[in-house]
Amino acid sequence: MSAASLTPPVPSSYAAALASIAAARPDLSAAFDGLGAGARLSDLAADGAVLDRWLAAETALTPGLDGKAAAAFLTGRIAHAVCGVLVSLRFAAGAVPDLHPVDVALVREPHRWTVGALSGVTDRYALRFAADRAETTPAADDPGAALRLTLDRLHRPLVDALAARRLLGRAALWRIVSDAVASAYLDAGRRAGREDAARTEALAILRCAGCPLANRQTSFVRVESGCACAAEWFVSRGGCCRWYTVPGQEPCATCVLREPEDVEARLRALLDARAASATA
């Protein structure tokens, strides 16, 4: 794929791009305003207290999580933030800055979400980038490959720190990150009207032989509604958040533990419900 296929006609500065992302995705927060009081990704291995606090925050937010589920939830929450911001930047600015774990700090903060008539409060990770990184862009003929390398190295300290505690294995943790990569590409591509190109670039990342993000399960599936009046692409997950281990809960609707036919039926029911609501 050529780099031009995902480059906007009028390139924006990273700061302007982040402002547009925040307007479209209020669940994401990022700024090139210095690392401040955040915890740098590069410090996770040396500073166990940070990881202790973050894992405890997961169990406080979702009572009943065991250690493995807390690690899965934490990985998913951080990957959602990192992938969501950087993949959105890929679409809004055409590339991502040259970032390393020492350049990125995370701040855990409460966030009020709204979906239709429903709302609530959860936690999110706000990203703070070293201010001088706003002026950098990796020299690469393939910006998608450059983004893959950035995502690899930014998530590695978290994966290594959690794996060292033997909460979850590295493969399981990387699969959760890979799912976040796929979700971020699908969302950003859909918002930009370039969903096909986004899925193609995402799959190049997810099928890169020997790369941490590579696995054979994370992918995309197109589902048609029962009336064939609507169709949508969804992420076919390769990782498991372990929600089913919480007392009284069952596997998520799109859980990798469910049979593909079961997942597709549940997604089709979702599309049918949306279609019925739209015509009511």
VOGU-3710 file (C-alpha; in Angstrom, 3 decimals, decimal comma):
1> msaasltppv> 0,000/0,000/0,000  1,326/3,462/-0,803  1,749/5,945/2,023  -0,432/8,393/0,083  -3,503/6,193/0,496  -3,792/7,201/4,153  -2,295/10,693/3,959  -4,861/13,530/4,174  -4,906/16,124/1,394  -3,833/18,937/3,753
11> pssyaaalas> -1,405/17,638/6,408  -2,116/18,908/9,916  0,313/19,502/12,721  0,236/16,866/15,413  -1,270/19,349/17,879  -4,116/20,221/15,510  -4,651/16,539/14,741  -4,920/15,697/18,449  -7,547/18,408/18,872  -9,645/16,909/16,087
21> iaaarpdlsa> -9,245/13,430/17,581  -10,398/14,629/21,010  -13,514/16,146/19,428  -14,405/12,890/17,661  -13,249/10,512/20,409  -13,838/12,012/23,880  -12,594/8,755/25,414  -9,077/9,594/24,155  -6,776/12,256/25,574  -3,251/13,149/24,494
31> afdglgagar> -1,007/16,197/24,367  2,590/17,196/23,608  2,828/19,187/26,827  5,608/17,355/28,612  5,529/14,278/30,792  4,360/16,076/33,929  3,231/13,883/36,806  2,493/10,880/34,612  4,228/7,514/34,821  6,615/6,984/31,923
41> lsdlaadgav> 6,291/3,706/30,061  10,040/3,243/30,347  9,781/3,184/34,161  7,308/0,311/34,470  9,937/-2,391/34,919  11,855/-0,479/37,607  8,936/1,086/39,476  6,711/-1,737/40,700  4,623/0,659/42,760  3,107/2,168/39,622
51> ldrwlaaeta> 1,994/-1,224/38,366  0,667/-2,093/41,824  -1,498/1,032/41,812  -2,794/0,436/38,320  -3,686/-3,207/38,997  -5,392/-2,235/42,258  -7,380/0,407/40,372  -8,690/-2,280/38,017  -9,932/-4,477/40,859  -11,477/-1,452/42,576
61> ltpgldgkaa> -13,300/-0,482/39,390  -14,495/-4,034/38,679  -14,916/-6,040/41,905  -14,317/-9,735/41,466  -11,340/-9,508/39,123  -8,572/-11,946/39,926  -4,928/-11,126/39,198  -5,022/-12,490/35,653  -8,187/-10,599/34,781  -6,805/-7,399/36,314
71> aafltgriah> -3,716/-7,754/34,110  -5,907/-8,326/31,054  -8,136/-5,351/31,858  -5,128/-3,095/32,474  -3,465/-4,138/29,221  -6,672/-3,571/27,283  -7,266/-0,163/28,858  -3,732/1,092/28,139  -3,655/-0,413/24,634  -7,034/1,217/23,907
81> avcgvlvslr> -5,514/4,612/24,735  -2,144/4,166/23,018  -3,499/2,513/19,862  -6,531/4,781/19,700  -4,433/7,939/19,773  -1,571/6,817/17,525  -3,705/5,129/14,864  -5,978/8,181/14,802  -2,866/10,337/14,322  -1,877/8,087/11,424
91> faagavpdlh> -5,102/9,099/9,664  -5,331/12,715/10,795  -1,680/13,666/10,211  -0,501/10,970/7,790  2,191/9,641/10,154  3,062/9,362/13,829  5,898/11,032/15,737  9,069/9,143/16,571  8,123/7,907/20,053  9,927/5,653/22,511
101> pvdvalvrep> 8,822/4,520/25,989  10,867/7,299/27,594  8,845/9,867/25,594  5,393/8,775/26,761  3,778/9,122/30,180  0,361/7,828/31,234  -2,056/9,499/33,629  -4,966/7,422/34,922  -8,033/9,612/35,347  -11,818/9,278/35,635
111> hrwtvgalsg> -13,823/9,618/32,443  -17,581/9,971/31,973  -18,842/7,953/29,016  -22,124/8,228/27,149  -23,612/5,701/24,721  -27,074/6,692/23,585  -29,211/7,133/26,682  -26,691/5,339/28,896  -23,823/6,968/30,762  -21,415/6,206/33,548
121> vtdryalrfa> -17,934/6,826/34,882  -14,887/4,681/34,212  -11,127/5,258/34,104  -9,019/6,096/31,093  -5,333/6,679/30,441  -4,415/10,118/29,151  -1,198/10,184/27,105  1,396/12,854/27,675  4,210/13,109/25,132  7,573/14,796/25,541
131> adraettpaa> 7,134/18,217/23,965  10,085/17,875/21,581  8,562/14,741/19,996  5,967/16,866/18,184  8,650/17,862/15,696  9,739/14,313/14,832  8,535/11,834/12,250  10,282/8,518/11,548  11,950/8,416/8,139  10,152/5,531/6,465
141> ddpgaalrlt> 8,890/4,575/3,036  6,076/2,699/4,788  4,408/4,767/7,547  2,276/1,754/8,506  5,396/-0,290/9,227  6,829/2,641/11,197  3,656/2,734/13,281  3,930/-1,012/13,907  7,434/-0,556/15,298  6,236/2,311/17,490
151> ldrlhrplvd> 3,334/0,270/18,867  5,671/-2,663/19,496  8,149/-0,687/21,562  5,569/1,380/23,476  3,682/-1,689/24,698  6,726/-3,838/25,416  7,496/-2,406/28,900  3,930/-3,122/30,065  3,898/-6,616/28,589  7,302/-7,416/30,088
161> alaarrllgr> 6,368/-6,078/33,527  3,102/-8,038/33,702  4,655/-11,207/32,299  7,450/-10,961/34,902  4,785/-11,169/37,594  3,420/-14,311/35,925  -0,084/-12,860/35,795  -0,473/-13,630/32,098  1,936/-14,907/29,467  3,451/-12,618/26,877
171> aalwrivsda> 1,480/-14,201/24,028  -1,843/-13,607/25,799  -0,924/-10,003/26,587  0,231/-9,257/23,036  -3,032/-10,658/21,670  -4,957/-8,145/23,769  -2,791/-5,373/22,325  -3,332/-6,720/18,805  -7,099/-6,579/19,294  -6,728/-2,924/20,305
181> vasayldagr> -4,695/-2,256/17,154  -7,429/-3,777/14,987  -10,186/-1,852/16,788  -8,295/1,425/16,488  -7,745/0,953/12,749  -11,356/-0,002/12,131  -12,651/3,031/14,040  -10,214/5,547/12,572  -10,682/4,229/9,037  -14,450/4,362/9,372
191> ragredaart> -14,389/7,949/10,636  -12,050/8,977/7,804  -14,047/7,177/5,118  -11,054/4,920/4,357  -12,105/1,702/6,039  -10,794/-0,638/3,331  -7,318/0,920/3,398  -7,339/0,837/7,189  -8,144/-2,865/7,347  -5,435/-3,620/4,795
201> ealailrcag> -2,775/-1,765/6,769  -3,948/-3,277/10,051  -3,693/-6,792/8,644  -0,152/-6,071/7,418  0,727/-5,299/11,044  -1,142/-8,286/12,457  0,402/-10,753/9,986  3,995/-9,520/10,187  5,931/-12,748/10,668  7,954/-12,795/13,874
211> cplanrqtsf> 6,515/-9,509/15,174  5,015/-9,308/18,700  1,674/-8,068/17,385  1,310/-10,911/14,904  -1,253/-13,647/15,480  -3,494/-15,714/13,253  -6,774/-14,946/15,018  -7,141/-11,175/15,326  -8,837/-10,117/12,098  -12,002/-8,548/10,683
221> vrvesgcaca> -15,353/-10,067/9,820  -18,150/-8,574/7,719  -21,627/-9,265/9,071  -24,943/-8,649/7,298  -28,175/-8,024/9,132  -30,933/-10,625/8,884  -32,860/-8,452/6,439  -29,690/-7,849/4,380  -30,431/-4,121/4,636  -27,282/-3,358/6,621
231> aewfvsrggc> -23,736/-4,688/6,849  -20,770/-3,762/8,967  -17,184/-4,829/9,596  -16,252/-5,921/13,114  -13,037/-7,014/14,809  -12,624/-10,755/15,154  -10,712/-10,973/18,407  -7,651/-13,048/19,157  -7,211/-12,091/22,816  -9,356/-12,593/25,912
241> crwytvpgqe> -10,121/-9,971/28,573  -11,184/-12,722/31,020  -14,475/-11,005/31,845  -16,047/-14,441/32,086  -13,964/-15,148/35,214  -15,757/-12,413/37,175  -18,416/-14,037/39,402  -21,817/-14,001/37,698  -20,495/-13,055/34,245  -20,132/-14,960/30,980
251> pcatcvlrep> -17,869/-14,577/27,946  -18,234/-11,303/26,040  -20,394/-11,305/22,918  -17,270/-11,294/20,739  -15,087/-13,409/23,045  -12,441/-15,533/21,354  -13,717/-18,449/23,438  -17,053/-18,429/21,602  -17,522/-20,302/18,357  -17,293/-17,991/15,305
261> edvearlral> -20,885/-18,847/14,346  -22,084/-17,787/17,798  -20,207/-14,481/17,601  -21,553/-13,766/14,115  -25,116/-14,519/15,242  -24,751/-12,085/18,144  -23,363/-9,376/15,875  -26,168/-9,968/13,387  -28,683/-9,570/16,210  -27,025/-6,253/17,071
271> ldaraasata> -27,392/-5,035/13,489  -31,027/-6,192/13,426  -31,725/-4,285/16,634  -30,144/-1,145/15,182  -32,174/-1,483/11,978  -35,384/-1,943/13,944  -34,608/1,070/16,110  -33,902/3,224/13,062  -37,263/2,413/11,489  -39,320/2,609/14,682
//
